[in-house]
Amino acid sequence: MESHAAIVSLATADPDRWIAVAIHDLVTGRELLVNPDRTFHPASTVKVAVMMAALRQFRLEEHLSVTNEFLSIADGSSFSTTAADDSDQTLYEKIGQTVAVRELVRLMIVRSSNLATNVLLNHVAPSVVTGLCAELGAAGMQVRRGMDDTAAYDKSLNNQATARSLMVLLARLARRTVITEELDDVMIEILLAQEFSEGIPAGLPPGTPVAHKTGWIDGIYHDAGIVYPPEKHPYVVVVMTEGFSKLTDAQARVAEISALAFRWAV
């Protein structure tokens, strides 16, 4: 109970900031929820849903063409992602070539490649991703567009997510009920390899496996993952934040909540 109260306190302490928390024990079903249905811009956490839809539609070794020209949902204008603003630059070297779906998904999750995300969304419509989320019980996840669609962003035509929706998606994945057991294992392995560890992993004992996805844009930072602590129940933890002026402060708050979630999960 002490860690429960501490999590609620950390999540509600700042009147000028929004923090949502959703934790789910995968063995007992016990949950801890704070602002679970508050809607956020999901940033790159939306890529979890894109991954699920892509692997439901395509074979892992199927190849897709890599292009860097996309159409805005705001006005149909053309836009591109830029290597300088992307977390991964390697895929830009393969524009005009074909790349396996497995590699596109890996880059999208492990390195948070915006280009890989948009290539996949060229073949898996955002409406299909949203439909899959609803089918899986995560209606709070709404996928409308790809990454770096500035014209849409300026008109507030954005993707949306709630902490509950991400928790539901990851709980389904942890239970291998998204696609098939084999493909769900592939997705978990990819999430376990994510290269950004300033949020949930930073609050855990070193070496604790976490299959997770971060996401951030100005004023927003989220982390959502499946934690596999040795000698404890595995659990899903999602922390979404809005209103921190410094990214490092948001990351530190997520790490604090992650540490308390670890205690809660005893």
N, C-alpha and C positions, 0 to 999 in steps of 0.2 A: 504493500500500500504506500510505503514511503516513496518509492520510485514513481508510482503512478501520480501521486500528488506533485512531485517535483517536475515531472514531464508537463503536466497541466500548467503549472506555474511558469515554466520556461516558455511555453507556447502562448501564454496569454499576458505576459508581463509588460509588453510594449504596446501602448495604445496606437502608435503610428505604424505598426508593422502587423502583417498577417502571418501566422504560422499555423499550418494544419499538420496533424499527426495521425497516422493510421497504422496500428500494429496488430498483427494477427498471429497467434500461436498455431502452428500447422498441425500440432498433435491434439491439443485440447479444444481448439476453436475459440479460445478466450481472446478478447479484443480490447484495445485501448484506443479511443477515438477522441480527437480534439479538432473541431471545425472540419469534419471529414467531407462535407459536401459543399464547402466554399470553393468557388470556381477560380482557377488560376490559369494564366498563360503557362502551358506545360514546358516550354522551351524544348530541350532535346529528350526529355522523358517520353515524349510522344513516339520516339523511335522504337520503344518496346512494342507498341501496337503495330507500327509499320512492319517490324520484323515478323510478328506473328502472322500478319496478313500475307506477307511476301512468301513465307515458307508454307503457308496453306495453298498458295496458288502455283508456286514454281518448285521444280526439283532443285536440290542443292547445287548440282553440277550443271544446271541449265545456264546458258550464257545470255546476257543482256547487253545491248549496245550502250556505251557510255557517251552521253552527250552533255553539253553544258548550256543548253538553251531551253528555257521553260516558259510557260505562259502564266501570267498573273491571273488569279481568280477575280481580281478587282476590275480589270479592264481589257484583259486579253493581250496586254503588252508583253514583250519578251524581256526576260531577265536571266541573269546567270549568278552562280555562286563564285566567290573569289578565293583563290588559294591562300592569300594573305589573311583572310578573315575566317578560314576554316581550320578545324583542329587537325585535319589530315591533309597533306599535300600530295601524297603518292598517287592518288587516283587521277589527279589532273594530268599526269603523264600518260594516261591510258585513254584520254578523250579520242573518240573515233575508233576505238577498239571494242571488243566484247570482253566482259568479265563475268566470272561465275557468280551466281546468286549467293553462294556461301561466302565468297570474298566481299561482295557488296554489303551483305548483312554484317559481317565481321567488322569491316571498316566503319559502318554506321554506328555500331554499338561500342566497340573497343576504343576507337579513336574519335567517335562522334562526328563522322564525316557528313557534312551537309550535302556535298555533291552525291555521295552514295544514296542518301535518303531521297533526294529528288529524282535520281535515276530510277529507284524502285517505285516511287510514286507516279512516275510516268507510265508504269506498267500495272500498278495496283492503285486504282483510283482512291482518293481520300474517302469517298463515300463508302467504298468497300471496307476500308479499315474501320470506319465508324460503325458500320453494320456488324462487323465481327466483334467489336467491343461490346455492342449491345447484346449480341448473342451469348457472349461469355459472362454477361451480368454486370458489365462496366459501362453503363449508359452515360456516366459522367465524363467519359472520354469522347471528345468530338474532334475529328480530324477534318480540317477544311482545306488545308494548303500545305505546300512544301516549305522548305527553309529559304530564307532571304527573299521572300516575296514582299519587297518594300512597299509597293503600291497597295497591296492588301493590308499590310501592317498599318499604314498611314490611315486607312479607313476602318481600322479596328476589326478587320476580317481575320481573326486569329483562331488557332486551335485552342481547345479548352480541355482542362482535366481537373479532377478532384483527387484528394488523397485516397478516398475510398475506391475510386475507379482504378487507380494504380495498384492498390492493395489487392483488389479482386483479380486483376490480370496476373499479378505475380503469384498469388495463391493458387490460381488455376494452373499456372506453369509449374509451380513446385509440386503439385499433385499429378502432373502429367496428363491434364485433361484439356489441353488447348488444341493440339492436332493429333499426334501419335506419341507414344512414349519415346520412340527413337528421336523424332524431331524435337520434342520438348527437351530431351536431354541435350541435343545440339544447342538449343537456345540458351539453356542454363550454362553450358560450358563457355559459350561466347560471353555471356554476362559476367561470368567469373573472371574473365580476362580483361575487364575494363581497366583502362590506364589512369583514370582519375580517382584518387582515393582520399580527397580532402574532407569528405562528408561522413557518411556512415562508417567506412572502415577506420577512420581516424579516432573514433570513439570506442573501438573494440580492442581486445587483447591482440597484440601483433600475431599475424598469421591466421587469424580467423577468416575462413572463406566467406566471401560475400558475392553473390550474383546480382549486380546492381547496374543502374543507369542514372547518371547525373544529368542535369540540364541547367543552363544559366543564360540569362541575358541581363541587360541593365536593370538593377533593382530586384532581380528574381534569381533564386537559387533553390534547386530541389535535388533530392537524392531518394531513390526508391530501390529496395533490394530484398533479396532473400538471404538471411544470415544462417550459417550452419555452424553454430558453436559446438565445440567438442564437449560432450557430457551434458548438453542441454538440448531442449527441444529446438528444432529449427523454427524460425519465425520470419514473417514479412514485416518490414518497417519502411514507412514512407514519411518523409518530412518535406513539406513544401513551404517556401518562404517568399514574402514579398515586402519590400520596403527598406531593406538594408542598403545603405549607401555604399558600403564596402563589401566586396565579395568575400573577403577573408573573414569578416564578422559573421556573415551568413553561414559560411562553411563551419566556423567554430560553433555556432549555435546548433547546427545539425549534428556535429560530432558530440556535443554535450547531450543532446536528446538521445543519440544513438547509444551512448554509454549508459544512460538510465534505462533505455529499452533492453539492453543486455541484462541488467539486473532484474528488470520486470519479468524477463523470460525464464527466470530460474524454475 
